[in-house]
């Protein structure tokens, strides 16, 4: 069983799908690991470290030759896998709902090439799969980094400071969307000394917000505000709730120094949470970080890959935020992949054998066909 680890080619991608730690673990299972030369350099993992862990280092063609499984962060172009054998597993974040050539068209390309593509972001959110969940591990770091990015753009201090020259007031931070990224953003902003509040369409998150010492901001007495979707994701809000939330948020956001938005709906454009008119109510020097910018953005006027200014407010739209912490995000992603494959490792067969529950959930293509029901429905 040969496992290949490729150098990422997507623009701005600094992560790598295996680390020396996981290479050792795969070797202990009996697998041979081949790593493309320089695959981990951008994440501070050098070739010597992989070799010391038992991997072989080589060109992309040599790495792919004879591989049974290919590991990646983002799915490579099917043409980049021309040296791989038919039936090879591709295990990565494959963005099957993405637009253009990076989404469904690429999935179709994997099918045509005879690749069995396994999308890690389709991992079901069930207890036994928590250690395999790349969305959670990467969102956790993105939520942390979002607060640091906000602090870097904010021209004032976060904590209250008592000095001989007078008192510096604590920054007020508002987190919109309390999933994994939002919870980490709340915790990080609190650690930095900000006064933190948060909101979400899922009423069950109120206790989570309070447990972190933040103030929950919720619409009350409006029918249908639970917002609970399958697998713990939020669904789209009712019109009544959207109107009530907009009124509540408009009054609250005008008093905030930092706003971090994290709302995403799988397979759909990110919901619009902040309008241009609401941005105009914030005081000059305030900062908004839009973590959903690559999916259309929660904030009107946010631009993917840029920091823009509107009405004196800086709107941060960094792409691939987890990759901005490449060493740690690679380590967590690599462990997710190892946990996935090792859980199903059949010692007699010397390879992983997937079950129906998880296998059918993550498998996009097989035997030249697109087979995932989420893409066929």
N, C-alpha and C positions, 0 to 999 in steps of 0.2 A: 504494500500500500504506500503510494507516494503522494505526498501533500506538497503542492506548489504554492509559494507566497510571492505575489507579484508586486512590483513597484507601482504605486498609484500614478496615473497619468492625468487625472482631472485637474483642471486649473485650481490652484490654491490648496489642493489636498496634501496635507503633510503627514497624515496618519499611515500606519502600516498594520496589516491584518494578523501579524504574529510577532511575538517578542521572544527573546532568548528564553524567558521563563516558559512560555507555552511550547516552544520547540522542544525543550527538555521533556515536557509532559507528553507530547505526541510521540517522542522517541521511546518513552517508557511504555507506551501502548504497543510498540513494535512498528511504528510508521517511520518511513524515511521522509525527511523534510528537505526541500530544496527552496532556496530563497534567491530571488533575482538580485543581482549585484546592486547595491545602493538602495534597496527597498526601504530600509529603516532609517536612513541618514537624516531625513528631515524631522524625524521624531526622536533623534538622539540615540538611535540604536545602530551601531556600526556593524560592518560585515564581520569583523573579528569576534564580536560578541555572539553572533549567530553560529559561527564556526565552532567556537568554544562550547556552545550548547549542543552541537552535533549536527548542524545543518550543512548542506553543501551550497556553495555560492557560485552562480553562473549567469550566463546571458538569459534573456527571456525565453529564447528557443530551447536552450538546454534545461531551463527550469520546468518548462511545460512538457518536455518530451517524456512520455510514459507516465504522466501524472494521472492519478485517479480522482483527486480533489484539488480544486483551485480555490484559495482563500483570497478575499479582497475586501476593501472598505466600500468602494463604489464599484458597481459593475463595469468591467472594461468593455470596450467596443468588441462585438463578436469577431471582427477581423483580427484583433489583437490576440485571439485565442486560436488562430489558424494552425498552430503547432500542437494543439491539444488533440487527444483522441476523441472520437465520438463516444458519447455516453459519460464523459467526464462531468463530475459535479462542480458547479460553480456556487460557492457559498459566500454571500456578500450582501450588502445593502443595495438592492437593485432598482429601487424607485419605480416600481411598475406603473404607478399612476402619474408619473411625470409627463410633462408635455414634450412633443417633438421626438427627436431621435434619441433622447436620453430616457424615455419612458417606455410606453408600450411598443414602439417600433423596435427598440433594442431587445425587448423580450421576444418579439417575433423573430429577431435575428438569432437569438440563442436557440430557439426551436428549430429554425432552418439549418443551423450548424450541428444539430444533434447533441446540444449541451443540455444537461439536466440542471436547470437553474433553481436555486433555493434562496428565496428572499427572506433574509433575517428580520426585516421589519414587519413581516407577516406572522411572526411568532405569536401564538395565542397568549393572551395575558391570563395564564393559569398559574397556580402555585408552583407546580413542578418545573415550569419554564422560566421562572423569574431570573434565574442565573444566566439565561440565554438571551435576555431581552436587550438588544442593542439600543432600542429607542430610549429606554429608561437610563441605561448607563451613560449614553451620550448627552441626553437632556439634562441629567444631573450636573454635568460639568458645564453645559451651556448656560444653565441658570446661574451658576457661580460666576462664570466669566462675564455674563451680562451686567452684573452689578459692578465688577471691576472696570468694565468698559464705560459704564455710566459715571463711575467715580473719576475716571481719567478725563472725561469730557466736562464734568461739572467743575465750575470755577470756585467752589466753596468746599468746606470740610463737611464730612458726614456726621461726626458725633458732636454733641454739645460740649463746648470747652469753656471752662471758667479760667480766665486769665486776669492778670493785674490790669490789663488794658480794657477789660470788659468781657462780656459773655458772647460766645459764638453759638447761635441757635442750631439745634440738630436739624439735619435735612429731613424732609418728609418724602418717603418713597411709597409708591403705590404699585402693586403687582396685579396684573390682570390676567387671569388664567392660572389656576392652582393645580396643575399637574406636577410631574416630577421636576421640571424646570422651574416652575413657579414656586414650589416649596423650597427648593434650594436657593432661589433668589431671595425669598423672604428671610431665610436663615442667615444668608450672607450679609444682607443689608442690615439685619439686626446686629450681627457681629461687628459691623463697622460703625454702629452707633446711631443709625437712622431711626426715625419714628416710622414704622411700617404699617401699612394697611393693604388689604387685598380683597379681590372679588373673583367669583366664578359663577357659571350658570348652574353648577351642581351644588345643591344646598348641603350635601354631605361633607363638603370641604370646609364648612364653617368651623367645625371643631378642630380640624387640622391647622387652620390659620391661627386659631386661638392658642393651640398647643405650642406654637412657635413664638408666642408673645406679640403677635400682630393683631390689628383690629380688622374684623371682617366687615365688608361693605356689601350688603345684600338688599335686593329688592324684596319687600315683604308683601304678603297678601295678594299675590298675583298668581292665578292658576297656571299650572304647567311650567313651573320654573325648575323642575328637578334636573333636566338636561342630561340625564344619565344615558349614555349610549352603550353599545355592546363593548365588552372588554374594558370598561372603565373610561372610555373616551367620551368627550362631550358631543352632543348632537347639536344641530342647528336650533336656535331659539325661536319661540313663537313670536309673532309680530307684537302681541301685547307685552310680552316680556322685554323684547328689544326696545320698545318705546319707554317702558318704565325704567329700564337699566340706563338708557341714554340720558334720561332726566337726572337720575341719581348720580351717574358718573360725571356729568357736566358740572354739577355743583362741587363735586369732590376733587376733580382733576385740576380745577382752577387754583387749588390751594397746595398742589404738589410741586416738589422740586425735581423728583425723579419718577418716571413711569416706565415700567417694564411690561411688555405685552408678550404673551406666550401661547395664545390660543390657536390651535390647529384642529381641523376636522379631517380625518384620513380620507383621501380620495377626492377632496373638494378644495376649492380655494379657501384661504384663511379668512375667517370672518372679520369684517371691518369693525373695530372697536373704538377708534378715535378719529374724529373728523377734523378737517381743517379749522372749522369754527371753534372746536374745543381746544385745539392747539393754541389758537389766538388768545384764549383766556389765561394761559399760563404765563408766569412772569418771565421776562428775559433772563437767559442764563440757565433755564431749566433744561432737562435732558429726557428724551424718550428713547428707549432701546426696543426695537421691533425684532423679536426673535423669530417671527413668522414671515419675515420679508421675502424669503425665497419661494414662499407659497402664495404670493400675492400681497402679503402684508396686512397686519392688523391696523396700521396707521396710514391715514391718507397722506400721500406725499413722500412716504419712505421709499428709498431707492436701494435695491440690492447691491451690496458691495461698496456703499458710500455712506458718508456722514454729511447730511445736508442740514441747512438752517432755514426755518420758516417761522416768521413772527418772533424772531429772537430765540427760538427754541431749537436746540440741536437734536436731530433725529438720527439715531445710529442704526445702520442697516447692514452690519457685517454679515457676510455669508459664511456658512460652515463654521459656526462659532466653536463647536467642540474641537475642530482641527486647530484652533488657536491655542489649545492646550495639548499639543500633539503627543507628548510623551505619556501623560496620564490617560488621555482618551484612547490611545493605541493599546495601552495595557489593559484597560477595561474591555474594549472591543475584542481584543485577542482572547481574553478569558471567556467572553460570551461565546465565541466560536469554539473554543476548546470544550467548554461545558456542554455545548450542543452536540458536538461529534462524540465526545467521550461517553456521554449518557447513553448513546445508542451503539457503543462499540461492542461488536460481537467478537469475543476472543477466538472462537473456533474459525470464524470466517476471516478474521484479521481486518475487519472493516466495519464501519457503522451501518446498521440496518434500522431504518426509520420505522416507527409505528404509524398507524393511520391518523391519529389525532393531530400530532405535530407534523408528520410528514406531509399529509394532504394540505395542511394549512400553509406551509412555506413553499411547497413545490409549485413552480410556475410552469415549467416545461418538462416533457419527457417523451422519448421516442419520436422526436420531430414535431410534437404538437404542444400547443398551449393547453394546459390541463387544469389550471386553478379556477375554481368556481367564481371567485371574486372578479376575475377578468373575463369570464365567459357569460356571466349573468347580465 
